[in-house]
């Protein structure tokens, strides 16, 4: 019956109504009900014949299923739309979201629930608003669709239509009494969404309907949102808003100019100067009541500069692009606040431009500032840390000097990020866990790249001590990969991934220098992974023993000298010698093996199955078990 259900699903999916009718012929009512309610999993979707037919717009199939077989219109499934996975979607939701008006009409005429929500509380009306289908929106509202139902983020149909730029849908919803000042959980209104996306006509409609200039959860008004995202025409429209006072006007013009200075998509240095000049004129409009700037203390990353205070200061840097870029970054941090999520992106972009121009020192200063801002806001910084490993590697490859102080600062931030990502993994829900684990592992690998880079960096004794302290601190946290590999396991494994953007020019594994440094900083030489393998078990399986003999030799010697047990067994009861895959590693291991009397005694106890539990100290019990 399951294979037949697959054919039924395929016919419904492809709109082959006659084939579908033939497949369903001469079956009992129970069998037909089974076939038409069977959920097929395919391509990340879980759907019934009705849902897939509605999703694909096959109105004849939908009509057959509804008229002849009385299929339940409230069946739910999981479908994909524009890269989103929608759980709990009905046939009506799918038809509305995909823009199939005739299917929508059929389902509604067969009493489909127009307000049936998905798992995230999205309605068919919301799906139609997302797609901008005014005909479907109008039809659903005419058939009692509730325009006030919000999704799980408290986001309204009006908000999604405003963000997607569907002016006709926005007008219709406002005519139907949609609340223009409703707030999503993030504090944003429809005006915020339209302003951010730069939909001028929609902004006009919302303002006409008394949309208020309120702040969202990040302290941003729609005016600031438009300025931050370089939407000049929207800013100029909103400057005339009733709620816009003189200080708000000035900040909006400053923020708009500052954003044009460091936005990859909208870079325009002439507009930067134009809007900064306008804002300065506004500050000095009334000479008896000058609106002075409240400046931040000078920040080293911005060249320890101070913002321009007067028109003369600004005119002095008119043709100095570098100065205007830094002016823009200072203004953004002052107006948005250092804890704003959007402050760091232009700082990172400007740093990348410096790196492209081989001005690495300025790049690193900016990126360190951005990294500290992001860590201060407790945000994921795995990409930021990797970016440092990449630029340091590029510098080493180009024989540019890498300052030990910079590596040390990034290592310190890396330890903090791994500590936080360990906590995030521990607190993650089932759906969040894979991404949290990916970020956590990425941070561990990046830390190893940074350690590798530190071995190629010229350091004073004091700088080396500070670097080693960070390595020691992380070793004490004992971070592990998915396979239970410790930092030491990863440092000596050829399977440890190396980022391929500059990093692999400098870093490779197994790495003898990193191994030695980790051991010197307290790494446990006999740590075991989930399979019970020690680092020694891993390195003896290295498959390049001839071409990379020196690495293999140095690592085995380092491990043995640090106290690696050459006779320690893994979960398959294999010693490192048993796991050797080449004659070279076997010979190296045998020449280094120094069997202690303690080890020989432990092996004898295991070999002769002598009872030892509760006969010897607990620490010795563990020791015997490893042999």
C-alpha positions in Angstrom: 0.0 0.0 0.0 2.9 2.3 0.7 4.3 2.1 -2.8 0.8 2.8 -4.2 0.6 5.9 -1.9 3.9 7.0 -3.5 2.3 6.8 -7.0 -0.8 8.7 -5.8 1.4 11.4 -4.4 3.4 11.7 -7.6 0.3 12.0 -9.7 -1.2 14.7 -7.4 2.2 16.5 -7.4 2.4 16.6 -11.2 -1.3 17.5 -11.8 -2.1 14.2 -13.6 -5.8 14.1 -12.6 -6.8 11.1 -14.8 -3.9 9.0 -13.5 -4.8 9.9 -10.0 -8.4 8.9 -10.5 -7.3 5.6 -12.0 -5.0 4.9 -9.1 -7.8 5.5 -6.6 -10.4 3.3 -8.5 -11.8 0.1 -6.9 -10.4 0.7 -3.4 -12.4 0.5 -0.2 -13.2 3.7 1.7 -10.6 2.9 4.3 -7.9 2.3 1.7 -8.7 5.5 -0.1 -8.7 7.5 3.1 -5.2 5.9 3.9 -3.8 6.8 0.4 -5.1 10.4 0.6 -3.9 11.1 4.1 -0.5 9.4 3.6 2.3 11.8 4.3 5.2 11.6 1.8 8.6 12.9 2.7 10.5 14.2 -0.3 13.0 17.0 -0.8 12.7 18.3 2.7 8.9 18.4 2.5 6.3 16.3 4.3 2.9 16.5 2.5 -0.3 14.8 1.5 -1.6 14.6 -2.1 -3.9 17.6 -1.4 -1.2 19.8 0.1 1.3 19.1 -2.7 -1.4 19.6 -5.4 -2.3 23.0 -3.8 1.3 23.9 -3.4 1.9 23.3 -7.2 -1.3 24.9 -8.3 -3.1 21.9 -9.8 -6.7 23.0 -9.4 -8.2 20.0 -11.3 -6.5 17.6 -8.8 -7.7 19.7 -5.9 -11.2 19.8 -7.2 -11.2 16.0 -7.6 -9.9 15.5 -4.1 -12.4 17.9 -2.6 -15.6 17.1 -4.6 -15.2 13.3 -5.1 -13.1 12.2 -2.1 -14.1 14.8 0.5 -10.5 15.1 1.6 -10.0 17.1 4.9 -9.0 20.6 4.0 -7.2 21.0 7.4 -4.5 18.4 6.7 -1.1 19.9 7.6 2.4 19.3 6.3 5.9 20.8 6.0 6.7 22.7 2.8 9.5 24.9 1.5 9.0 28.4 0.3 11.7 30.9 -0.8 14.3 29.0 1.3 12.0 28.9 4.4 10.8 25.6 5.9 7.1 26.0 6.9 5.8 23.5 9.5 2.1 23.0 9.9 1.0 24.4 6.6 -2.5 23.7 5.2 -3.3 23.3 1.5 -4.9 26.8 1.7 -1.7 28.3 3.2 0.3 26.7 0.4 -2.0 27.9 -2.4 -2.1 31.4 -1.0 1.7 31.6 -0.5 2.4 30.2 -4.1 -0.2 32.6 -5.6 -2.7 30.0 -7.0 -5.9 32.0 -6.9 -8.2 29.3 -8.4 -6.9 26.7 -5.8 -7.5 29.3 -3.0 -11.1 29.8 -4.3 -11.8 26.1 -4.4 -10.5 25.4 -0.9 -12.4 28.4 0.6 -15.6 27.3 -1.2 -15.1 23.9 0.5 -15.0 25.6 3.9 -11.2 25.6 4.4 -10.4 27.5 7.6 -9.1 30.9 6.3 -7.4 31.6 9.7 -5.7 28.2 10.2 -2.2 29.0 11.4 1.1 27.2 10.9 3.4 26.2 13.8 4.8 29.8 13.7 1.3 31.2 13.7 1.4 32.3 10.1 -2.0 32.5 8.3 -2.9 32.0 4.6 -3.4 35.8 4.5 0.1 36.4 5.7 1.4 34.1 3.0 -0.4 36.0 0.4 0.8 39.3 1.8 4.4 38.0 1.6 3.9 37.1 -2.0 2.1 40.4 -2.8 -1.0 38.8 -4.3 -3.6 41.5 -3.8 -6.3 39.4 -5.5 -5.8 36.6 -3.0 -5.5 39.0 -0.1 -8.7 40.7 -1.1 -10.5 37.3 -1.6 -9.4 36.0 1.8 -10.4 39.2 3.7 -13.8 39.1 1.9 -14.1 35.5 3.3 -13.4 36.5 6.9 -9.6 36.3 7.1 -8.5 38.1 10.2 -5.9 40.8 9.3 -4.9 41.3 13.0 -3.5 37.7 13.6 0.2 38.0 14.1 2.9 35.4 13.8 5.0 34.1 16.7 7.2 37.2 16.5 4.1 39.4 16.8 4.7 40.4 13.2 1.5 41.6 11.4 0.4 41.1 7.8 0.9 44.8 7.3 4.5 44.6 8.4 5.4 41.8 6.0 3.7 43.6 3.1 5.5 46.8 4.0 8.9 45.1 4.2 8.4 43.2 0.9 7.4 46.4 -0.9 3.8 45.5 -1.9 2.3 49.0 -2.0 -1.2 47.9 -3.2 -1.4 45.3 -0.5 -0.4 47.8 2.2 -3.0 50.3 0.9 -5.7 47.6 1.0 -4.8 46.5 4.5 -4.8 50.1 5.8 -8.3 50.6 4.2 -9.4 47.5 6.0 -8.4 49.0 9.4 -4.9 47.4 9.9 -3.2 49.1 12.8 -0.2 51.0 11.5 1.4 51.4 14.9 1.3 47.7 16.0 4.6 46.5 17.3 6.5 43.3 16.7 8.3 41.7 19.7 11.5 43.5 18.5 9.6 46.8 18.9 9.5 47.5 15.2 6.4 48.9 13.4 5.4 48.6 9.7 7.0 52.0 9.3 10.4 50.6 10.5 10.2 47.8 8.0 9.3 50.0 5.1 11.9 52.6 6.0 14.7 50.0 6.3 13.8 48.5 2.9 13.6 52.0 1.3 10.0 51.6 0.1 9.2 55.4 -0.3 5.5 55.0 -1.5 4.7 52.7 1.4 6.3 55.1 3.9 4.1 57.9 2.5 1.0 55.7 2.9 1.9 54.8 6.5 2.7 58.4 7.4 -0.6 59.5 5.8 -2.3 57.0 8.2 -0.7 58.5 11.2 2.1 56.0 11.6 4.1 57.2 14.7 7.9 57.8 15.0 8.5 55.3 17.8 11.7 53.6 18.9 12.2 49.8 18.4 14.0 47.5 20.8 17.4 48.8 19.6 16.4 52.4 20.3 16.0 53.1 16.6 13.2 55.3 15.1 12.1 54.6 11.5 14.0 57.8 10.6 17.2 56.4 12.1 16.6 53.0 10.5 16.3 54.6 7.1 19.5 56.7 7.7 21.5 53.7 8.9 20.6 51.8 5.8 21.4 54.7 3.4 17.8 55.3 2.3 18.2 59.0 1.5 14.8 59.7 -0.1 13.0 58.1 2.9 15.1 60.1 5.3 14.2 63.4 3.5 10.5 62.5 3.6 10.6 61.6 7.3 12.4 64.7 8.3 9.1 66.5 7.7 7.3 64.1 10.1 5.5 65.8 13.0 7.5 63.9 15.6 10.9 65.0 14.2 12.5 67.6 16.4 15.7 69.5 15.6 18.1 67.1 17.3 16.5 64.1 15.6 16.9 65.9 12.2 20.6 66.5 12.9 21.3 63.0 14.0 19.4 61.5 11.0 21.5 63.6 8.5 24.7 62.8 10.3 23.9 59.1 10.4 22.9 59.1 6.8 26.2 60.7 5.7 28.2 58.5 8.1 26.6 55.4 6.6 27.3 56.3 3.0 31.0 56.5 4.0 31.4 52.9 5.0 28.7 50.9 3.3 29.9 48.3 0.8 26.6 48.4 -1.2 25.9 52.1 -1.0 29.4 53.7 -0.7 29.2 57.4 -1.8 31.8 59.7 -0.3 30.2 62.8 -2.0 26.9 62.1 -0.3 28.8 61.6 3.0 30.1 65.2 2.8 26.8 66.6 1.5 24.8 65.2 4.4 27.4 65.9 7.1 27.5 69.5 5.8 23.7 69.8 6.0 23.7 68.5 9.6 26.5 70.9 10.6 24.4 73.8 9.1 21.5 72.6 11.2 23.6 72.7 14.4 24.6 76.3 13.7 21.2 77.5 12.3 20.5 79.5 15.4 23.7 81.1 16.6 22.2 81.9 19.9 21.2 78.3 20.5 23.9 76.2 18.9 23.2 72.4 19.2 26.7 71.2 20.2 27.9 67.6 19.7 28.3 65.3 22.7 31.5 63.6 21.6 32.9 60.1 22.5 36.4 60.0 24.0 39.0 59.5 21.2 39.2 55.8 20.1 42.6 54.4 19.0 41.0 52.3 16.2 39.8 55.5 14.6 43.3 57.1 14.6 42.5 58.7 18.0 40.8 61.4 16.1 38.0 63.7 17.4 34.8 64.3 15.4 34.5 67.6 13.6 32.8 70.2 15.8 32.4 73.1 13.4 31.8 73.8 9.7 35.5 74.8 9.4 36.6 71.4 10.9 34.4 69.6 8.3 35.6 71.7 5.4 39.2 70.9 6.3 38.6 67.2 5.6 36.4 67.6 2.5 38.9 66.0 0.2 40.5 63.7 2.8 38.7 60.3 2.2 40.4 58.5 5.1 39.4 61.3 7.5 35.8 61.1 6.2 35.7 57.4 6.6 36.9 57.7 10.2 34.4 60.5 10.8 31.7 58.3 9.6 32.6 55.4 11.9 32.9 57.8 14.9 29.5 59.3 14.2 27.8 55.9 13.8 29.2 54.7 17.1 28.1 57.9 18.9 24.6 58.0 17.5 23.7 54.3 17.5 25.6 53.4 20.7 28.5 50.9 21.0 26.1 48.1 21.9 24.0 48.4 18.7 24.2 45.3 16.5 24.8 47.3 13.3 27.8 49.4 14.5 30.4 46.7 13.9 29.6 45.9 10.2 31.0 49.1 8.6 34.0 48.9 10.9 34.8 45.4 9.6 34.2 46.5 6.0 36.6 49.5 6.4 39.2 47.2 7.9 38.8 44.8 5.0 39.5 47.6 2.6 42.7 48.5 4.5 43.7 44.8 4.3 43.1 44.7 0.5 45.4 47.8 0.3 48.1 46.0 2.4 47.5 48.4 5.3 47.4 45.6 7.8 48.1 47.6 11.0 45.0 49.9 10.5 42.9 46.8 9.5 43.8 45.0 12.7 43.1 48.0 14.9 39.6 48.4 13.4 38.8 44.6 13.6 40.0 44.4 17.2 37.7 47.3 18.1 34.8 45.6 16.3 35.6 42.3 18.0 35.5 43.9 21.4 32.2 45.7 20.6 30.6 42.4 19.5 31.9 40.5 22.6 30.7 43.3 24.8 27.2 42.6 23.3 27.6 38.9 23.9 27.3 38.1 20.2 28.7 35.2 18.2 32.2 36.1 17.1 33.3 32.9 15.4 33.5 34.6 12.0 35.4 37.6 13.5 38.0 35.3 15.0 38.5 33.4 11.8 38.9 36.6 10.0 41.9 37.4 12.2 43.5 34.0 11.6 43.1 34.7 7.8 44.7 38.1 7.9 47.5 37.0 10.2 48.2 34.1 7.8 48.2 36.4 4.8 50.7 38.7 6.6 53.0 35.8 7.4 52.8 34.5 3.9 53.7 37.9 2.5 56.5 38.2 5.1 54.8 41.2 6.8 55.4 41.5 10.6 52.6 40.2 12.8 52.7 41.9 16.2 52.6 39.5 19.1 50.4 41.9 21.0 47.7 41.6 18.4 47.9 37.8 18.3 47.7 37.8 22.1 44.6 40.0 22.2 42.8 37.8 19.7 43.8 34.6 21.6 42.3 36.2 24.7 39.0 37.0 22.9 39.1 33.4 21.4 39.2 31.8 24.9 36.2 33.9 26.0 34.3 33.0 22.9 34.9 29.3 23.3 33.8 29.6 26.9 30.6 31.3 25.8 30.0 28.9 22.9 30.4 25.9 25.3 27.6 27.5 27.4 25.5 28.1 24.2 25.8 24.4 23.3 24.7 23.4 26.8 21.7 25.7 26.7 20.7 25.0 23.0 17.3 23.5 22.1 17.3 20.5 19.7 16.7 22.7 16.7 19.5 25.2 17.7 22.1 22.5 18.7 23.6 21.7 15.2 24.3 25.4 14.5 25.6 26.0 18.1 27.9 23.0 17.8 29.1 24.1 14.3 30.0 27.6 15.8 31.7 26.0 18.8 33.8 23.6 16.7 34.7 26.5 14.4 36.0 28.5 17.4 38.2 25.5 18.5 39.7 25.2 15.1 40.3 28.9 14.8 42.0 28.8 18.2 44.4 26.2 16.9 45.1 28.3 13.8 45.9 31.2 16.1 48.2 29.0 18.3 50.0 27.9 15.1 50.4 31.6 14.0 51.8 32.4 17.5 54.6 29.9 16.9 55.6 31.9 13.8 55.4 35.3 15.5 58.4 37.0 17.0 57.7 37.5 20.7 59.4 39.0 23.8 59.5 36.7 26.9 56.7 38.7 28.4 54.5 38.5 25.3 55.2 34.7 25.0 54.2 34.3 28.7 50.9 36.2 28.0 50.1 34.1 24.9 50.9 30.9 26.9 48.6 32.0 29.7 45.7 32.2 27.2 46.5 28.7 25.9 46.7 27.4 29.5 43.4 28.9 30.3 41.7 27.2 27.4 43.3 23.9 28.2 41.8 24.1 31.6 38.3 24.5 30.0 39.0 21.3 28.0 36.9 22.0 24.9 36.1 18.9 22.8 35.0 18.4 19.2 32.0 16.3 18.3 34.3 13.2 18.3 35.5 14.1 21.8 38.9 15.2 20.5 40.9 17.5 22.8 43.0 20.4 21.5 46.0 18.0 21.6 44.2 15.3 19.5 43.3 18.0 16.9 46.8 19.4 16.8 48.2 16.0 15.8 45.4 14.9 13.5 45.7 15.1 9.7 41.8 15.3 9.6 41.7 18.6 11.4 40.1 21.0 8.9 42.1 24.1 7.9 40.3 27.2 6.4 41.3 27.6 2.8 41.4 31.5 2.6 45.0 32.3 3.4 45.1 30.2 6.5 46.2 27.0 4.8 49.3 28.9 3.5 50.6 29.0 7.1 48.7 26.4 9.1 48.7 22.6 8.7 48.1 19.6 10.9 49.6 17.4 12.4 51.8 20.2 13.7 54.8 19.5 15.9 55.3 23.1 17.2 51.6 23.4 18.2 51.8 20.0 19.9 54.9 21.0 21.9 53.3 24.3 22.9 50.1 22.7 24.0 52.0 20.1 26.1 54.2 22.9 27.6 51.0 24.7 28.6 49.5 21.7 30.4 47.6 19.7 27.8 46.9 16.2 29.1 49.0 13.8 27.1 46.8 10.8 27.8 43.4 12.4 27.2 41.0 10.1 25.4 38.4 10.8 22.7 35.0 9.1 22.5 36.7 6.0 21.0 39.2 5.8 23.8 42.0 6.9 21.6 44.9 9.0 23.0 46.8 11.5 20.9 49.4 8.8 20.5 46.8 6.4 18.9 46.0 9.2 16.4 49.5 10.2 15.3 50.7 6.6 14.6 48.0 6.5 11.9 49.4 9.4 10.0 49.6 8.4 6.4 52.5 10.6 5.2 55.3 9.0 7.3 58.1 9.5 4.7 57.4 13.0 3.2 56.6 14.4 6.7 58.9 12.2 8.7 60.3 15.1 10.8 56.8 16.0 12.0 55.9 12.4 12.8 59.2 11.9 14.7 58.9 15.2 16.6 55.3 14.6 17.7 55.9 11.0 18.9 59.0 12.1 20.9 57.1 15.1 22.4 54.2 12.9 23.4 56.4 10.1 24.9 58.6 12.6 26.8 55.4 14.2 28.2 54.4 10.8 29.6 52.2 9.3 26.9 51.4 5.6 27.8 52.6 3.6 24.8 50.6 0.6 26.1 47.3 2.4 26.8 44.3 0.7 25.1 41.3 2.2 23.4 37.7 0.9 23.4 38.7 -1.8 20.9 41.5 -2.8 23.3 44.1 -1.6 20.8 47.4 0.0 21.9 49.0 2.8 19.8 51.4 0.1 18.5 48.4 -2.0 17.4 47.0 1.1 15.6 50.2 1.9 13.7 49.4 1.9 10.0 52.9 2.2 8.7 56.2 0.6 9.4 57.8 4.0 10.0 55.5 4.9 12.9 55.8 1.4 14.3 59.6 1.7 14.4 59.5 5.2 15.9 57.2 4.0 18.6 59.2 0.9 19.4 62.4 3.0 19.7 60.6 5.3 22.2 58.8 2.7 24.2 59.9 2.7 27.8 57.6 0.3 29.6 57.4 1.1 33.4 57.0 -1.6 36.0 53.7 0.0 36.9 52.5 -0.5 33.3 53.8 -4.1 33.1 51.9 -4.9 36.4 48.7 -3.4 35.1 48.9 -5.4 31.9 49.6 -8.6 33.8 46.5 -8.0 36.0 44.3 -7.5 32.8 45.9 -10.4 30.9 45.5 -12.9 33.7 42.0 -11.6 34.6 43.0 -11.0 38.2 40.2 -9.5 40.4 41.3 -6.0 41.3 38.1 -3.9 41.8 37.8 -2.7 45.4 41.2 -4.3 46.1 43.3 -1.3 45.1 42.9 2.5 45.2 40.3 3.9 42.8 43.0 5.9 40.9 44.9 2.6 40.2 41.6 0.9 39.1 41.3 3.5 36.3 45.0 3.0 35.4 44.5 -0.8 35.1 41.4 -0.3 32.9 43.4 1.6 30.4 45.8 -1.3 29.9 
